[in-house]
Amino acid sequence: MTGRTDKISRSRVAEAPFPPELWAEAVYSRRSIPATLAAGQPAPGRTATELDPLRPLGPGIPLASPPLHLAPSPDAPTDVSDPAVLAALLHYSYGLLQHDLTPGGWPLHRAVASARCRYPSELTLITPTGAFRYDPLHHQLALLPASMRGSHTAELGAPRFIVITSRFAGTARLYGDYAPRLCAQEAGMLLGSVHLVAASLGLRTRAGRDLESLNDLCAPWSASTGEHPMGYLELEGSMKPGSTAAEGPRHPSGRTWPPGDLASVLRSRHSGAAIFDPEPAPVTGELIADLETALDTVPFGDFSCHLLVQRSSDLAPGHYVHNDGRLGQVGAGDPLALLERIGQTEGRVSMNFRSTACVAYLAVRRGSAVARYGADAFRRLHLTAGAAAHQICVVAARHGLSARIHNGYEAATAERLLGLVPGEETVVFQLAIGAARPSASFRLPVMF
Ligand SMILES: Cc1cc2nc3c(=O)[nH]c(=O)nc-3n(C[C@H](O)[C@H](O)[C@H](O)COP(=O)(O)O)c2cc1C
């Protein structure tokens, strides 16, 4: 496996970030994961120097302290140029929210989940004066020199776009040619995160996947930083003063999304201990209602969510599919056998499915997307599904539970057992929801 990875890895990432074989080698199998991953050692042939994550990016433009609560101003339009709004948007979208003091652990945790906390994504504000990179560890912005337009001051103008790029090298050092998959998944989660936090502040955003527009936005600097453009959000202005409501229909339960307590929910979000072995606890009707509403607010609609429910105070065990803001039952009975057949890593069951409350599978229409967009279908579909995956993580956190993204699943088995359209639909995310047991780790909240 190692020799093969070596052979195919060298140049292809730079030339074609998402080669067509990625579907077979990173989604339908895990062939592209180097054998060294188990030991946490660098993947062979991956010697690119990484940026020191603690190093400031350059002369910083300090950001205001983020607020403890996220809410739109009740009587004035929300303005992203307002320093308090900008600080809140960046911090709660991708900021450093928790510090884990466990010796030998992964110390820094941000607003979105990340495979082994590598955080390959970067968030950049595009303003009329240039491109400004968010530096979460110092809670500041830094001008990307290659982007400077006109005047030679680093003054921040009014942000018009937020761009997400990805630095594959740090993730590839561990994961080899599997990195593009993880980076695409995480970019989608970050896009969903910005969209969610913006809505909670009363900001209207339009999420974009169009490759040409994306490349235009990144062209001035992405070549010099070695990053891959992944997605963007156009900042369209304010919603009605005081409003955060997503435009979808209201849930009959009266629950709306994003929730009013989003800031504290994000501060408490976590993925559980190293091996996901939760306590058996049910998901409640309120969680299901939040899930139904949250999935309806995902910026792109070309995904489906299948939920295998084991423990719920309101739903019978079985297989549910999210459609038009509701979860409809398509199969009855305890899904444990299905979960253990789907959720495998090289012949072993990936986590303790006997005590999870439910597991979500996000599926996309791969066949038609590849026919239409070719290799770029990979980026586009992972943006969609990633945005949905982050919503699921936040819904779980709101109800005191953990959602654990786990790529240890058999995509072909999932396709068959979930009744997906063969050759067309593919599962790209597996998320298990459960009540994480207390662990040895000790996380402190981070505020700037
Ligand atoms: C795209 C992606 C893939 C992941 N894959 C796995 C996995 O295969 N196995 C696993 O145990 N955890 C996986 N995780 C969970 C991460 O390890 C977890 O998010 C990370 O430790 C950060 O923890 P936090 O979310 O509590 O901050 C994945 C996370 C992401 C975002």
Ligand as a Chemical Component Dictionary entry (heavy atoms), coordinates in Angstrom:
data_LIG
# 
_chem_comp.id                   LIG 
_chem_comp.type                 NON-POLYMER 
_chem_comp.pdbx_formal_charge   0 
_chem_comp.three_letter_code    LIG 
# 
loop_
_chem_comp_atom.comp_id 
_chem_comp_atom.atom_id 
_chem_comp_atom.alt_atom_id 
_chem_comp_atom.type_symbol 
_chem_comp_atom.charge 
_chem_comp_atom.model_Cartn_x 
_chem_comp_atom.model_Cartn_y 
_chem_comp_atom.model_Cartn_z 
_chem_comp_atom.pdbx_ordinal 
LIG C1  C1  C 0 -13.675 14.930 7.808  1  
LIG C2  C2  C 0 -13.494 14.258 9.132  2  
LIG C3  C3  C 0 -13.213 12.896 9.189  3  
LIG C4  C4  C 0 -13.053 12.263 10.425 4  
LIG N1  N1  N 0 -12.812 10.931 10.442 5  
LIG C5  C5  C 0 -12.680 10.296 11.632 6  
LIG C6  C6  C 0 -12.449 8.902  11.660 7  
LIG O1  O1  O 0 -12.386 8.235  10.622 8  
LIG N2  N2  N 0 -12.326 8.310  12.869 9  
LIG C7  C7  C 0 -12.427 9.007  14.033 10 
LIG O2  O2  O 0 -12.316 8.430  15.108 11 
LIG N3  N3  N 0 -12.666 10.346 14.027 12 
LIG C8  C8  C 0 -12.790 11.004 12.859 13 
LIG N4  N4  N 0 -13.035 12.350 12.844 14 
LIG C9  C9  C 0 -13.246 13.077 14.118 15 
LIG C10 C10 C 0 -12.048 13.938 14.506 16 
LIG O3  O3  O 0 -10.991 13.159 14.947 17 
LIG C11 C11 C 0 -12.455 14.979 15.553 18 
LIG O4  O4  O 0 -13.315 15.872 14.941 19 
LIG C12 C12 C 0 -11.250 15.700 16.096 20 
LIG O5  O5  O 0 -10.638 14.911 17.036 21 
LIG C13 C13 C 0 -11.575 17.039 16.682 22 
LIG O6  O6  O 0 -12.339 16.891 17.833 23 
LIG P1  P1  P 0 -13.515 17.901 18.183 24 
LIG O7  O7  O 0 -14.480 17.791 17.038 25 
LIG O8  O8  O 0 -14.067 17.375 19.480 26 
LIG O9  O9  O 0 -12.920 19.263 18.311 27 
LIG C14 C14 C 0 -13.182 13.010 11.626 28 
LIG C15 C15 C 0 -13.461 14.382 11.551 29 
LIG C16 C16 C 0 -13.614 15.004 10.325 30 
LIG C17 C17 C 0 -13.945 16.469 10.268 31 
# 
loop_
_chem_comp_bond.comp_id 
_chem_comp_bond.atom_id_1 
_chem_comp_bond.atom_id_2 
_chem_comp_bond.value_order 
_chem_comp_bond.pdbx_ordinal 
LIG C1  C2  SING 1  
LIG C2  C3  SING 2  
LIG C2  C16 DOUB 3  
LIG C3  C4  DOUB 4  
LIG C4  N1  SING 5  
LIG C4  C14 SING 6  
LIG N1  C5  DOUB 7  
LIG C5  C6  SING 8  
LIG C5  C8  SING 9  
LIG C6  O1  DOUB 10 
LIG C6  N2  SING 11 
LIG N2  C7  SING 12 
LIG C7  O2  DOUB 13 
LIG C7  N3  SING 14 
LIG N3  C8  DOUB 15 
LIG C8  N4  SING 16 
LIG N4  C9  SING 17 
LIG N4  C14 SING 18 
LIG C9  C10 SING 19 
LIG C10 O3  SING 20 
LIG C10 C11 SING 21 
LIG C11 O4  SING 22 
LIG C11 C12 SING 23 
LIG C12 O5  SING 24 
LIG C12 C13 SING 25 
LIG C13 O6  SING 26 
LIG O6  P1  SING 27 
LIG P1  O7  DOUB 28 
LIG P1  O8  SING 29 
LIG P1  O9  SING 30 
LIG C14 C15 DOUB 31 
LIG C15 C16 SING 32 
LIG C16 C17 SING 33 
# 
